[in-house]
Amino acid sequence: LKSEYPHFEVIFVDDGSKDRTYELAKKYKSDSRVSVFTKKNGGKASALNLGISKAKGDIIFTMDADTRVHKLSMKRMARYFTSPEVMSVTPAMLIDSEGNKMTFLRRMQAIEYYLGIFLRKVFATLNAIYIAPGAFTVYRKEFFEKYGGYNEGNITEDLEMALRIQSKGFRTENAPNANIWTFGPANFKSLSKQRVRWYT
């Protein structure tokens, strides 16, 4: 809500959580830009599809619950849509150290993510970005309208969407100055679980 972007709406989808997520989210409904929905648990892809179906704008930023966004990132990413070939734009992902203890594993992930910023820009020049991070990738809504939403049977929905964009002859760009921050797993067990999901 602090983003410096002319006009935008925030669509919050609670995917059947069992904590106070929905209750807390409803407090933001006093802001006219915010809509809050809840649904039976169906997974991230189904939650994203519901949000996309409610969106009124031409471009859609997807966002994870553990993501923090720089106030200029939306502006910096939207600029890439001047090219009709560009169907999505990825941000510069960083490990969030604000309010989080930087354990050894988180510091290692921070280095990994810095390297990832460089590599994603290299891949963009080759039109070879193979994953559009769920944390804060932006898409043209028309792509979903023409080619369908997220595959709800796929646990790596962001990878499938990036490859689908390529398969239709479009590009995914990268905005290396559009910072977003995400939580990094603090212990080996949670890191292992994350990586098994990513790579299997």
N, C-alpha and C positions, 0 to 999 in steps of 0.2 A: 504493500500500500504506500510505501515511501518512494517508490520508483518514480523517476522523472520521465514520464511518458505522457503524451497529451491526453489520451482517452483509453481506458482499459477496464475490464471487468475481472473479478476474481470469482471463480467457480470452485467451491470447496466440496469435495465428495468424500463422505465417510463410508468406508467399505465394510460396514457391519462390525465396527470395533467394539470391544467389550470394556473399554475404559471410558474416561470422560471426554474423549475427543469431540464427539458431536455436541455435547453440552457446551464445551469451551468455544467451539467454532461458531455457535449460534450467537455468541456475544458480539461478533463482528457484523452481524446483519444490520446493525444500525447505520452502517456505511452503505450508501445506495449502490456502491460498486460491487458489493459482496452478495453472492447467492450461496446458500448452504443446502446440500442434499445428503440424505443418508439412504443406504441400500443394504440388502442382504449381502453378506460376504461372498464375493465372486472372484476376487483377485484384482491385482493392480490394473491389468488390461481392461477389465470390465468397468472399473471405476473411471479410467481415462475415457473410455467410449461414452459413458454417460455424460461426463463433463463436456466432451466435444459436441455431443448432440444438443447441449443446452447453450453452447457458445454463439454469440451474435457477431463476433468480429471475423475479419478475413485471415488473421494470423493467430495461431494458438501456441502459447507457451505451456509446456507440460512441466509439472513441478512435483518433487517428492516432499514428503512431510518433514524431512530433516535437512532441507535446503535453505540457505540464506543467500540473498541476492544483492549485489551492488546496485545502488540506485540508478546508475547509468547503463546497466547491462542490457535492458530491454531496448533502449535507443540504439545502442551499438550493434545489436544483433539484427534488428529490423532493417537496417540500412542495406543489408546484403540482398534483400528481395527486389532491388532494382533490376536484377537479371531474372528474366522469366524462366531460366533453366534451374534456378535455385529453388528447391522445394523445402529445404530445412536448413537450420543453422545451429551449430553446437557452441556451447560456451567454453570458458576456461575454468575447469573444475579444480578446486583446491580443497585440502583438508581443513575443516573448521577447528581452529584452536581457541575460539572465543567461548569461554566457559567450560571447556573440555580439557581434562588433564592430558598433556602430550606425552603419552607413554612411548616407549621405544618403538612399538609397532606402529603407532600413529605417526611418529617422525619418519619412519621408513616409507609409510604410505604417502606422506607429504612429498618426499623426494620423487616417488613414483608418479605422483600426479603432476608435479612440475615437468617431468620428462614427457608425460602424456600431452601437455599443452603444446610442446614443440612438435611431437610426432603427429598430433591431430592436424596441425597446420600443414605439415609436409604431406600427409594423406589427402588433405583438401586440394592441394595443387595438382594431385594426380587423380582427383575424383575417386578416391579410394577409402573414404571414411566408411568403416564397416559397422559402426555402432553410434547411435544417436542417444547420448545419455539421458536417462529419465529425469535426472536432476533438474534440467532447465533447457531442453532443446525446444526450438520454435519451428512450427510448420505452417505452410499455407493450408487453410482449411479445405480448399478445393481438392487437395490430394485425398483427404479422407472421404470427401463426397464422391469422388470418381472411383477410387480404388479400395474403399472400405476402411474401417477403423483398425484398431490393434487386434492382433490374433489372440483371442482369449484362452487358447489352449497352449500358448507358448510362454514359458517362464522367463525368457529373455526377449520380451516384447520390443525393447529398444533396438536390439540387434536385428530382429526380423524386419522392423520398420525401415531401418537404414538400408538394408539389402533390397527391400522392395522398391524403395525410391530409386536406387541405382538401376534395378531391373527394368524400370519404366522409362529409363533414359534421362533422368533428372539428376541434379547435383545436391550434395550436402556440403555446405560451407562451414567454416570455423571462424569464430570471432575471438582471437586470443586476448583481447582487452576487455572482454565481457566476463568479469569475475563472478563466480558463484562458489559458495562454500558448502561442503557436505560433511556429515559425521563419518569418521573412520572407526572401524571396529577397534576396541581397546585391548582385546585379548586374542590369543591364538585361536581359541574355539570359535568365536564369532567371526574372525577373519577367514578361517577355513571354511565355515558355512557359506559365507558370502562368495568366496572364490569358486567353490564347488558349483554353486548356482550359476555363476557367470560362465564357467567353462565346460559344463557338461550338458 
